[in-house]
Amino acid sequence: MKLKQLLFGFLFFSAFTANAQKNTKEVLFTIDDKPYYTDEFSRVYKKNLDLVKDESQKDLNQYLELFVGYKLKVNRAYKLGLQNNSTYQNELKSYRSQLAKNYFNDTKITQELIEEGYNRLQKEVKAAHILILVDESASPEDTLKAYKKIQDIKLRVDKGESFEELASQLSQDPSAKENKGDLGYFSAFRMVYPFENAAFTTPRGQVSKIIRTRFGYHILKVNDIRPNRGEVTVAHIMTLNPKPEDADQEKAKNTINDIYKKINQGEKFEDLAKQFSEDKSSSGKGGVLNKFGSGQLSSEEFENVAFSLKNSGDISQPFQSKFGWHIVKLIERHPVRTLDEMKPELETKVGRDERSKKITASLNDKLRKKYKFKKEAKEYAALAKLVTNDYYENKWVYPTNADTFTAAVLKIENTPVSGKTFLEFLEKQQKSGIAVKPIGKAVEVLFERFIDEQLSQYYDANLENEFPEFSFVMEEYRDGLLLFDLMEKEIWERSKNDTIGLQKFYDETKVNHLWKKRVEATIYSSTKQDIIKKVQGLIKKKASAQEIKDKLNTKDVINVMSNSGTFEEGNQVLPKGIKLETGTSDIVKDGEYYFITVIDKVLPEGIKTLEECKGKLTNEYQQYLEQNWVDNLKKEFNIKVNNDVFEKVKKELK
């Protein structure tokens, strides 16, 4: 799946780099007499030039080999009929839908919504709400019933009753009984758009008007408004929470407290993180995490502690989250970014939430001006008579003779849209409900929606004709997804399941998969030379690691820590310059730390077993299989390269 996501991202990038100009094209090569042209080769080469890291792939002769190989694989996929696979067709449709979103935009409206969202991001609102649930497609009766309930509650609030108590008693938000409707602090893009509008337009301490969202009816009370806290970069040291079956349930807590004492003794946070933090994704970087803002982590406790630190270098006391015990160090505070910096991110967010309805409305208006369309009055009148008042109660029955309504009820640029299509639209819309009366007027309103939907579909269906760059990218999607399925079928699955072939490949290449020298060892560290000398003495007396720590550490001062395991030569945990031989090492100083290492066993250099190198070996086996496969494809298909044309292309590209 990750490879497909990478493919999608790579091809999506090409939508903005493809050269849409119409160049003169000649046949560069053929595969079984199917022509491939110079313009495609040049376009793809230019597009990928800055993306490839392998310099050999920038060489035009080498690139032609790769390009021909790519097209050979695509031809093989079509020959196998992979283009008819329903999964492939659905994925292609999904990718096209994603790419097409870029063409369903209104720059002016989008910019206004981006600026509105950015201005709201300067603040965080603390609000509580009361919710009465009602589905978007609920009947008019159920909708009215829900509205009357929220209206009654609003009147009680206006008369002075406690908002919080009413939320606890009457709100249909399941969490309200515990939190009295409190939603905490939030900023723009965290709530549905109508709710956000109410939150950011209601003054502090006041209650909003009744608002409708897709969840139902709400009223909300704004309890506080504060400046946005921005983002922070922090480092942390973590010891994982114990599992229920662990014998020592206090080990993680005791370890983090010992580390905290060492920090207070003046030892470096970063060094301790590298040695002892159990968050392996950050320990190698001294515990540093990617910057984050309010609500972006899955631990509110961690966020609150991080944001409570005021100055760079401040360090928290140990605290526990649902993941483990932590100590946090503030690296840097980041204020809210500028509008220019956030614009791409905000544009994506605008397109994903209910704000996009404004963009849709603007697009509908433009499409009505762009295309000629005509309502066929006679056919429309016949269809409108079929819709009865049952429609209001979601009881209207789709006509049994709908298939006979093949005549056009609408024409867009002389392309007919059948009456049956309108009837299908009416059936779907019935679930959403419509309050307009009488029914004839309701059908007119629905037909206007139908026109907008059909204009949008017509526009979407013609994107390849109107936008050459869209056509280029879709062709690459089409071939790229086919290639993915083909590689999975021909190479990846085989490399995973062909145990005999993998064993043979291992036997032929195992000399390339070697262990360095390894040791089973315990490493002791301290910032005090006299302490490490005492460790040395205790080791000579055969004291265990725990006995040494019990002897030299006190309740308030952690003088020594230990780290046991199997370490390969070159591992950063091993003290620099240590000799990899059994026994106790000399005392070694590295930075502010003194180390002494007890090596119990030395494991010599040697060939890794198949299981020990299986991941890397499988990858190499895939490359081996693919090269052999491409060589066979060159024999299966007839390839002819027009060398004179290729020489011209090389001159143009250079």
C-alpha positions in Angstrom: 0.0 0.0 0.0 2.9 2.4 0.8 4.3 1.9 -2.7 0.9 2.8 -4.2 0.8 6.0 -2.0 4.3 6.9 -3.2 3.2 6.3 -6.8 0.2 8.5 -6.3 2.3 11.3 -4.7 4.9 11.1 -7.5 2.3 11.3 -10.3 0.3 14.0 -8.5 3.5 16.1 -8.5 3.6 15.7 -12.2 0.3 17.4 -12.6 2.1 20.7 -11.8 5.3 20.0 -13.8 4.0 18.4 -17.0 4.6 20.5 -20.1 1.2 21.2 -21.7 2.6 22.8 -24.8 2.0 21.1 -28.1 5.3 20.0 -29.4 6.1 18.5 -32.7 6.3 14.8 -32.2 7.9 11.9 -34.0 7.9 8.1 -33.4 10.9 7.4 -31.1 10.3 3.6 -30.9 7.7 0.9 -31.4 6.8 -2.2 -29.5 5.0 -4.7 -31.7 4.4 -1.8 -34.1 2.7 0.3 -31.4 4.3 3.8 -31.6 5.7 5.8 -28.7 6.5 9.5 -29.4 9.3 11.9 -28.7 7.1 14.4 -26.9 6.2 11.9 -24.2 9.8 10.8 -23.7 11.0 14.4 -23.5 8.2 15.5 -21.2 8.8 12.6 -18.7 12.6 13.0 -18.8 12.4 16.8 -18.0 9.8 16.2 -15.3 11.9 13.5 -13.5 15.3 15.1 -14.1 15.5 16.8 -10.7 13.8 13.9 -8.9 16.3 11.1 -9.7 19.3 10.7 -7.4 21.1 8.1 -9.5 23.2 10.1 -12.0 23.1 7.2 -14.5 19.4 7.7 -14.9 20.1 11.2 -16.2 22.1 9.8 -19.1 19.8 9.8 -22.1 20.9 6.4 -23.4 20.3 4.9 -20.0 17.1 6.7 -19.6 15.8 5.4 -23.0 16.6 1.9 -21.7 14.5 2.5 -18.6 11.7 4.1 -20.6 11.5 1.2 -23.0 11.6 -1.2 -20.1 8.8 0.6 -18.5 6.6 0.5 -21.6 7.5 -3.2 -22.1 6.1 -3.9 -18.6 2.9 -2.0 -19.4 2.5 -3.9 -22.7 2.9 -7.1 -20.7 0.2 -6.0 -18.3 -2.3 -5.3 -21.1 -1.4 -8.6 -22.7 -2.4 -10.3 -19.4 -5.7 -8.4 -19.3 -4.9 -6.7 -15.9 -6.7 -3.6 -17.2 -10.0 -5.5 -16.8 -9.5 -6.2 -13.1 -12.3 -4.5 -11.1 -9.9 -3.5 -8.3 -7.6 -1.7 -10.8 -10.6 0.1 -12.4 -11.9 1.2 -9.0 -8.5 2.5 -7.9 -8.0 4.3 -11.2 -11.4 5.9 -10.7 -10.5 6.9 -7.2 -7.1 8.5 -8.3 -8.8 10.4 -11.1 -11.4 11.7 -8.6 -8.6 13.0 -6.4 -6.7 14.6 -9.2 -9.9 16.2 -10.7 -10.5 18.1 -7.4 -7.8 20.6 -8.5 -10.0 21.6 -11.5 -13.2 22.1 -9.4 -11.9 25.1 -7.6 -12.7 28.8 -7.5 -9.6 30.8 -6.8 -11.4 33.9 -5.5 -13.8 32.2 -3.2 -11.0 29.8 -2.1 -8.7 32.7 -1.2 -11.5 34.4 0.9 -12.0 31.1 2.8 -8.3 30.7 3.3 -8.0 34.2 4.8 -11.0 33.7 7.0 -9.6 30.4 8.3 -6.2 32.0 8.9 -7.6 34.9 10.8 -9.5 32.4 13.0 -6.4 30.4 13.6 -5.0 33.3 15.5 -7.3 32.3 18.4 -8.5 29.3 20.3 -12.1 29.3 21.6 -13.2 27.4 24.7 -16.9 26.5 24.3 -19.6 24.2 25.6 -22.6 23.1 23.6 -26.0 21.4 23.8 -27.0 19.1 21.0 -30.3 17.7 19.9 -29.7 15.0 17.3 -31.5 15.0 14.0 -30.3 13.4 10.8 -29.8 15.5 7.7 -32.3 13.4 5.8 -34.9 13.3 8.6 -38.5 13.9 7.8 -39.9 17.4 8.2 -41.9 16.2 11.3 -38.8 14.8 13.0 -36.8 17.9 12.0 -39.5 20.2 13.5 -39.6 18.1 16.7 -35.9 18.5 17.2 -36.0 22.2 16.5 -38.7 22.7 19.1 -36.6 20.9 21.7 -33.5 23.1 21.1 -35.7 26.1 21.0 -37.2 25.3 24.4 -33.7 24.8 25.8 -32.6 28.1 24.4 -35.5 29.9 26.0 -34.6 28.4 29.4 -31.0 29.5 29.0 -32.1 33.0 28.0 -34.2 33.1 31.2 -31.1 32.5 33.3 -31.0 28.7 33.8 -27.5 27.2 34.0 -26.2 26.2 30.6 -23.9 23.6 32.1 -26.8 21.9 34.0 -29.1 21.9 31.0 -26.3 20.4 28.9 -25.8 17.6 31.5 -29.5 16.9 31.7 -30.8 17.5 28.1 -27.9 17.4 25.6 -27.8 14.3 23.3 -24.0 14.5 23.1 -23.1 11.3 25.0 -20.2 13.0 26.7 -22.3 15.8 28.1 -23.3 14.0 31.3 -19.7 13.9 32.3 -18.3 17.2 30.9 -21.5 19.3 30.9 -21.0 20.0 27.2 -17.5 21.3 27.6 -15.5 20.9 24.3 -12.2 22.4 25.6 -10.2 24.8 23.5 -10.2 24.6 19.7 -9.3 26.7 16.7 -10.4 26.8 13.0 -10.8 23.6 11.1 -11.4 21.5 14.2 -15.2 21.6 14.2 -17.8 21.4 11.4 -18.0 24.8 9.6 -21.4 26.0 10.8 -20.4 25.2 14.4 -17.1 27.0 13.9 -18.9 30.0 12.5 -21.0 30.3 15.7 -18.0 29.8 17.9 -16.0 32.6 16.3 -18.9 35.0 16.0 -20.4 34.6 19.5 -18.9 37.0 22.1 -17.1 35.6 25.2 -19.6 34.7 27.9 -22.6 34.6 25.6 -24.8 31.9 24.0 -25.1 31.5 20.3 -28.3 31.5 18.2 -29.6 28.0 17.3 -27.4 26.5 14.6 -27.9 23.4 12.3 -25.1 21.0 11.4 -25.1 17.6 9.9 -25.4 16.2 13.5 -28.5 18.1 14.5 -29.3 21.4 16.2 -26.9 23.1 18.7 -26.6 26.1 20.9 -23.1 26.9 22.2 -21.7 29.0 25.0 -18.3 30.7 24.5 -16.5 30.5 27.8 -13.1 31.9 26.8 -11.1 33.1 23.9 -7.3 33.1 24.0 -4.5 33.6 21.5 -3.4 30.5 19.6 -0.6 28.7 21.5 1.2 28.0 18.2 3.5 25.0 18.1 6.4 23.7 20.1 9.5 21.6 19.5 10.4 19.5 22.5 12.7 16.6 23.3 11.6 13.8 25.7 12.9 10.8 27.5 10.4 8.0 27.9 10.2 4.8 29.8 7.3 2.6 28.7 4.4 1.8 30.9 4.8 -1.8 32.3 2.6 -4.5 30.9 0.2 -6.2 33.3 2.2 -9.3 33.4 5.5 -7.5 34.3 6.8 -8.5 37.7 8.2 -5.1 38.5 5.4 -2.6 38.0 7.4 0.3 39.4 10.5 -0.1 37.1 9.5 2.5 34.5 8.7 5.0 37.2 11.8 4.4 39.2 14.0 4.6 36.0 12.5 7.9 34.9 13.0 9.3 38.4 16.7 8.1 38.4 17.2 9.8 35.0 15.6 13.0 36.3 18.0 13.1 39.3 20.9 12.7 36.9 19.6 15.7 34.8 19.5 17.7 38.1 23.1 16.6 38.8 24.1 18.4 35.6 24.2 15.5 33.1 23.1 16.3 29.5 19.5 15.6 28.6 20.5 14.5 25.1 23.0 12.0 26.2 20.6 10.5 28.7 17.9 10.3 26.0 20.3 8.4 23.7 21.2 5.9 26.4 17.9 5.3 28.1 14.8 6.6 26.3 12.6 3.8 25.1 11.1 5.9 22.3 13.4 4.5 19.7 12.0 6.9 17.0 13.5 9.9 18.9 16.3 8.6 21.2 18.9 8.6 18.5 18.2 12.3 18.0 18.6 13.1 21.7 14.8 12.7 22.2 13.8 15.5 19.8 10.2 15.2 18.4 8.7 16.9 15.4 7.0 20.2 16.3 3.3 20.0 17.1 0.3 22.2 18.1 -2.7 21.9 20.3 -4.7 18.7 19.6 -2.1 17.1 17.3 -0.8 14.5 19.7 -2.8 11.6 21.1 -1.9 12.6 24.6 -3.4 15.7 26.2 -1.2 15.3 29.2 2.0 15.4 27.1 0.7 18.5 25.2 -0.2 20.4 28.4 3.2 19.8 30.0 5.0 20.7 26.7 3.1 24.0 26.4 3.6 24.8 30.1 7.3 25.2 29.6 8.2 28.8 29.0 11.8 29.1 28.0 14.1 27.1 25.7 15.9 24.6 27.8 13.2 24.3 30.5 12.7 20.8 31.7 9.6 19.3 33.2 9.4 17.0 36.2 8.6 13.3 35.4 5.0 12.7 34.6 2.9 9.8 33.3 0.8 9.5 30.1 -1.1 6.6 28.7 2.1 5.6 26.9 4.6 5.8 29.7 6.7 8.1 31.9 8.2 11.2 30.4 10.6 14.0 31.0 10.2 16.9 28.5 12.6 19.6 27.5 11.5 22.6 25.6 13.7 23.2 22.5 11.8 26.0 20.7 8.4 27.7 20.6 6.9 28.5 17.2 4.3 31.2 16.8 1.5 30.7 14.2 3.1 30.8 10.8 2.4 33.5 8.2 -0.4 33.3 5.7 2.0 32.6 2.9 3.7 29.8 4.8 0.3 28.1 5.6 -1.5 28.7 2.3 -1.0 25.3 0.7 -2.1 23.5 3.9 -5.1 25.8 4.4 -6.2 25.3 0.8 -6.3 21.6 1.4 -8.3 22.0 4.6 -10.8 24.3 2.9 -11.4 21.7 0.2 -12.1 19.0 2.7 -14.8 20.6 5.0 -18.1 22.2 4.5 -16.6 25.5 3.4 -16.2 23.8 0.0 -20.0 24.2 -0.5 -19.3 27.9 -1.2 -16.7 26.9 -3.9 -19.2 24.4 -5.4 -21.8 27.2 -5.6 -19.4 29.4 -7.4 -18.4 26.6 -9.8 -22.0 25.9 -10.6 -22.5 29.5 -11.6 -19.4 29.4 -13.9 -20.5 26.1 -15.6 -23.9 27.5 -16.3 -22.2 30.3 -18.2 -19.6 28.1 -19.8 -21.9 25.5 -21.4 -25.0 25.7 -23.5 -27.8 23.7 -21.9 -31.5 23.4 -22.5 -34.4 22.0 -20.5 -36.8 19.9 -22.7 -40.1 21.2 -21.4 -42.4 18.5 -22.8 -40.4 15.6 -21.3 -40.0 17.5 -18.0 -43.7 18.1 -17.7 -44.4 14.3 -18.1 -41.8 13.5 -15.5 -43.0 16.1 -13.0 -46.5 14.6 -13.0 -45.1 11.4 -11.6 -43.9 13.0 -8.4 -46.6 13.0 -5.6 -46.9 14.4 -2.1 -45.6 11.1 -0.8 -42.2 12.5 -1.7 -42.3 14.7 1.5 -42.7 11.6 3.7 -40.0 9.6 1.8 -42.7 7.2 0.5 -42.6 8.2 -3.1 -42.1 5.1 -5.3 -39.7 5.1 -8.2 -41.8 4.4 -11.4 -41.7 0.8 -12.6 -41.7 2.0 -16.2 -38.7 4.4 -15.7 -36.7 2.6 -18.3 -39.1 3.8 -21.0 -38.2 7.5 -20.3 -35.2 7.4 -22.7 -36.0 10.8 -24.3 -33.8 13.8 -23.3 -35.1 15.9 -20.4 -31.9 18.0 -20.6 -29.3 18.7 -23.3 -25.7 20.0 -22.5 -23.8 21.1 -25.6 -26.2 18.8 -27.6 -25.4 15.8 -25.3 -28.7 14.3 -24.1 -29.5 13.5 -20.5 -32.4 11.1 -20.3 -35.6 11.4 -18.3 -34.6 8.1 -16.5 -31.5 9.8 -15.2 -33.7 12.6 -13.7 -36.0 10.0 -12.1 -32.9 8.3 -10.5 -31.8 11.7 -9.2 -35.2 12.3 -7.7 -35.1 9.0 -5.9 -31.7 9.7 -4.3 -32.7 13.2 -3.3 -35.9 12.0 -1.6 -33.8 10.7 1.3 -32.4 14.2 1.9 -35.9 15.7 2.2 -37.2 19.0 0.8 -39.6 21.3 2.5 -40.6 23.4 -0.5 -44.4 23.2 -1.3 -46.4 22.5 -3.4 -44.8 19.4 -4.9 -44.6 21.0 -8.4 -42.4 23.8 -7.0 -40.3 21.3 -5.1 -39.6 19.4 -8.4 -38.6 22.6 -10.0 -36.1 23.3 -7.2 -34.8 19.7 -7.6 -34.4 20.1 -11.4 -32.2 23.1 -10.8 -30.0 20.9 -8.6 -30.1 18.3 -11.3 -28.8 20.7 -13.9 -25.9 21.7 -11.7 -25.0 18.0 -11.1 -25.2 17.2 -14.8 -23.1 20.2 -15.7 -20.5 19.2 -13.2 -20.4 15.6 -14.5 -20.1 16.9 -18.1 -17.2 19.1 -17.1 -15.6 16.2 -15.2 -16.0 13.8 -18.2 -14.2 16.3 -20.5 -11.2 17.3 -18.3 -8.9 15.2 -20.6 -10.1 17.2 -23.6 -9.9 20.6 -22.0 -6.7 20.2 -20.0 -3.7 18.5 -21.7 -1.7 18.3 -18.5 -4.6 16.4 -16.9 -4.6 13.9 -19.8 -0.8 13.4 -19.4 -1.1 12.6 -15.7 -4.0 10.3 -16.1 -2.1 8.3 -18.7 0.7 8.0 -16.2 -1.7 6.9 -13.5 -3.2 4.4 -15.8 0.1 2.8 -16.7 1.6 3.2 -13.2 -1.2 1.3 -11.5 -1.1 -1.4 -14.1 2.6 -1.7 -13.5 2.1 -2.0 -9.7 -0.3 -4.9 -10.2 2.0 -6.5 -12.7 5.1 -6.2 -10.5 3.1 -7.6 -7.5 2.0 -10.6 -9.7 5.3 -11.3 -11.5 8.0 -10.2 -9.0 7.0 -9.3 -5.4 4.7 -12.3 -4.6 7.2 -14.7 -6.2 10.1 -13.3 -4.2 8.1 -13.7 -1.0 6.8 -17.2 -1.7 9.6 -18.8 -3.8 11.4 -20.3 -0.8 13.5 -22.6 -3.0 14.6 -19.8 -5.3 15.4 -17.5 -2.4 17.5 -20.3 -0.7 19.4 -20.8 -4.0 20.0 -17.0 -4.3 21.2 -16.9 -0.7 23.6 -19.7 -1.3 25.0 -17.8 -4.3 25.3 -14.4 -2.6 25.7 -15.1 1.2 29.3 -13.9 1.2 27.8 -10.4 0.8 25.8 -10.6 4.0 28.2 -10.6 7.0 28.0 -9.9 10.7 30.6 -7.6 12.1 32.1 -8.7 15.4 29.5 -8.6 18.2 29.7 -8.7 22.0 27.4 -9.6 24.8 28.1 -6.9 27.3 27.1 -4.6 30.2 28.1 -1.0 29.9 28.4 1.2 33.1 28.4 5.0 32.8 28.9 7.8 35.3 30.0 11.5 35.1 32.2 10.9 38.1 35.7 9.3 37.8 35.8 8.2 41.4 32.4 6.5 41.0 33.5 4.6 37.9 36.6 3.4 39.8 34.3 2.0 42.5 32.3 0.3 39.8 35.6 -1.2 38.6 36.3 -2.6 42.1 32.9 -4.0 42.5 33.1 -5.8 39.1 36.3 -7.5 40.3 34.3 -8.7 43.3 31.8 -10.3 40.9 29.0 -7.9 41.9 26.0 -7.9 39.6 24.7 -4.8 37.7 21.8 -4.4 40.2 24.1 -4.8 43.2 26.5 -2.2 41.8 23.6 0.3 41.4 22.2 -0.4 44.8 25.6 0.1 46.3 26.5 3.4 44.6 23.2 5.1 44.0 21.1 6.7 46.7 17.5 7.8 47.0 18.5 11.4 45.8 21.5 10.9 43.7 22.0 8.5 40.7 25.7 8.0 40.3 25.8 5.1 37.9 23.6 3.5 35.3 24.0 0.3 33.2 23.0 -0.9 29.8 23.1 -4.7 28.9 22.6 -6.4 25.5 24.3 -7.7 22.3 26.1 -4.9 20.4 27.6 -5.0 17.0 31.0 -3.4 16.3 30.3 0.3 15.5 27.1 0.5 17.6 26.9 4.1 19.1 26.2 2.6 22.5 29.6 1.1 22.7 32.3 3.5 24.2 34.7 4.8 21.6 38.0 2.9 21.2 36.9 -0.1 23.3 38.6 -3.4 22.5 36.1 -6.1 21.6 37.4 -8.9 23.8 36.1 -10.8 26.8 36.7 -9.4 30.2 36.5 -5.9 31.8 37.6 -2.9 29.8 39.7 -0.1 31.1 37.9 3.1 32.1 37.1 5.1 29.0 36.2 8.8 28.9 33.8 10.1 26.2 32.6 13.7 26.5 31.4 14.2 30.1 31.0 10.4 30.8 33.2 7.7 32.1 32.5 4.2 30.9 33.6 0.7 31.9 32.4 -2.3 29.9 32.1 -5.9 30.9 32.2 -8.2 27.9 30.9 -11.7 28.7 31.1 -13.1 25.2 32.6 -12.2 21.8 30.7 -13.4 18.7 33.0 -13.5 15.7 32.5 -12.1 12.2 30.6 -14.5 10.1 28.0 -15.0 7.4 24.4 -14.2 8.5 21.9 -16.9 8.3 19.1 -16.6 5.7 16.6 -15.5 8.5 19.0 -12.9 9.8 19.3 -11.1 6.4 16.0 -12.1 4.9 14.6 -8.5 4.5 17.7 -7.2 2.6 18.1 -10.5 0.7 14.5 -10.5 -0.4 14.9 -7.0 -1.8 18.0 -8.1 -3.7 16.2 -11.2 -5.0 13.4 -9.0 -6.3 15.9 -6.9 -8.3 17.5 -10.0 -9.7 14.2 -11.4 -10.8 13.1 -8.1 -12.3 16.3 -7.8 -14.4 15.9 -11.4 -15.7 12.2 -10.7 -16.4 12.9 -7.5 -18.4 15.5 -9.4 -20.5 12.8 -12.0 -21.3 10.3 -9.3 -22.2 12.8 -7.9 -24.8 12.6 -11.3 -26.4 8.8 -11.6 -26.2 8.1 -8.2 -27.9 9.5 -6.8 -31.1 11.2 -3.4 -30.3 12.4 -1.0 -32.9 14.2 2.3 -31.9 14.4 5.1 -34.5 18.0 6.1 -33.8 18.1 9.1 -36.1 15.1 10.6 -34.2 16.7 9.7 -30.8 19.8 11.6 -31.8 17.7 14.7 -32.6 16.0 14.3 -29.2 19.3 14.2 -27.4 20.5 17.4 -29.1 17.2 19.2 -28.1 17.4 18.0 -24.5 21.0 18.9 -24.1 
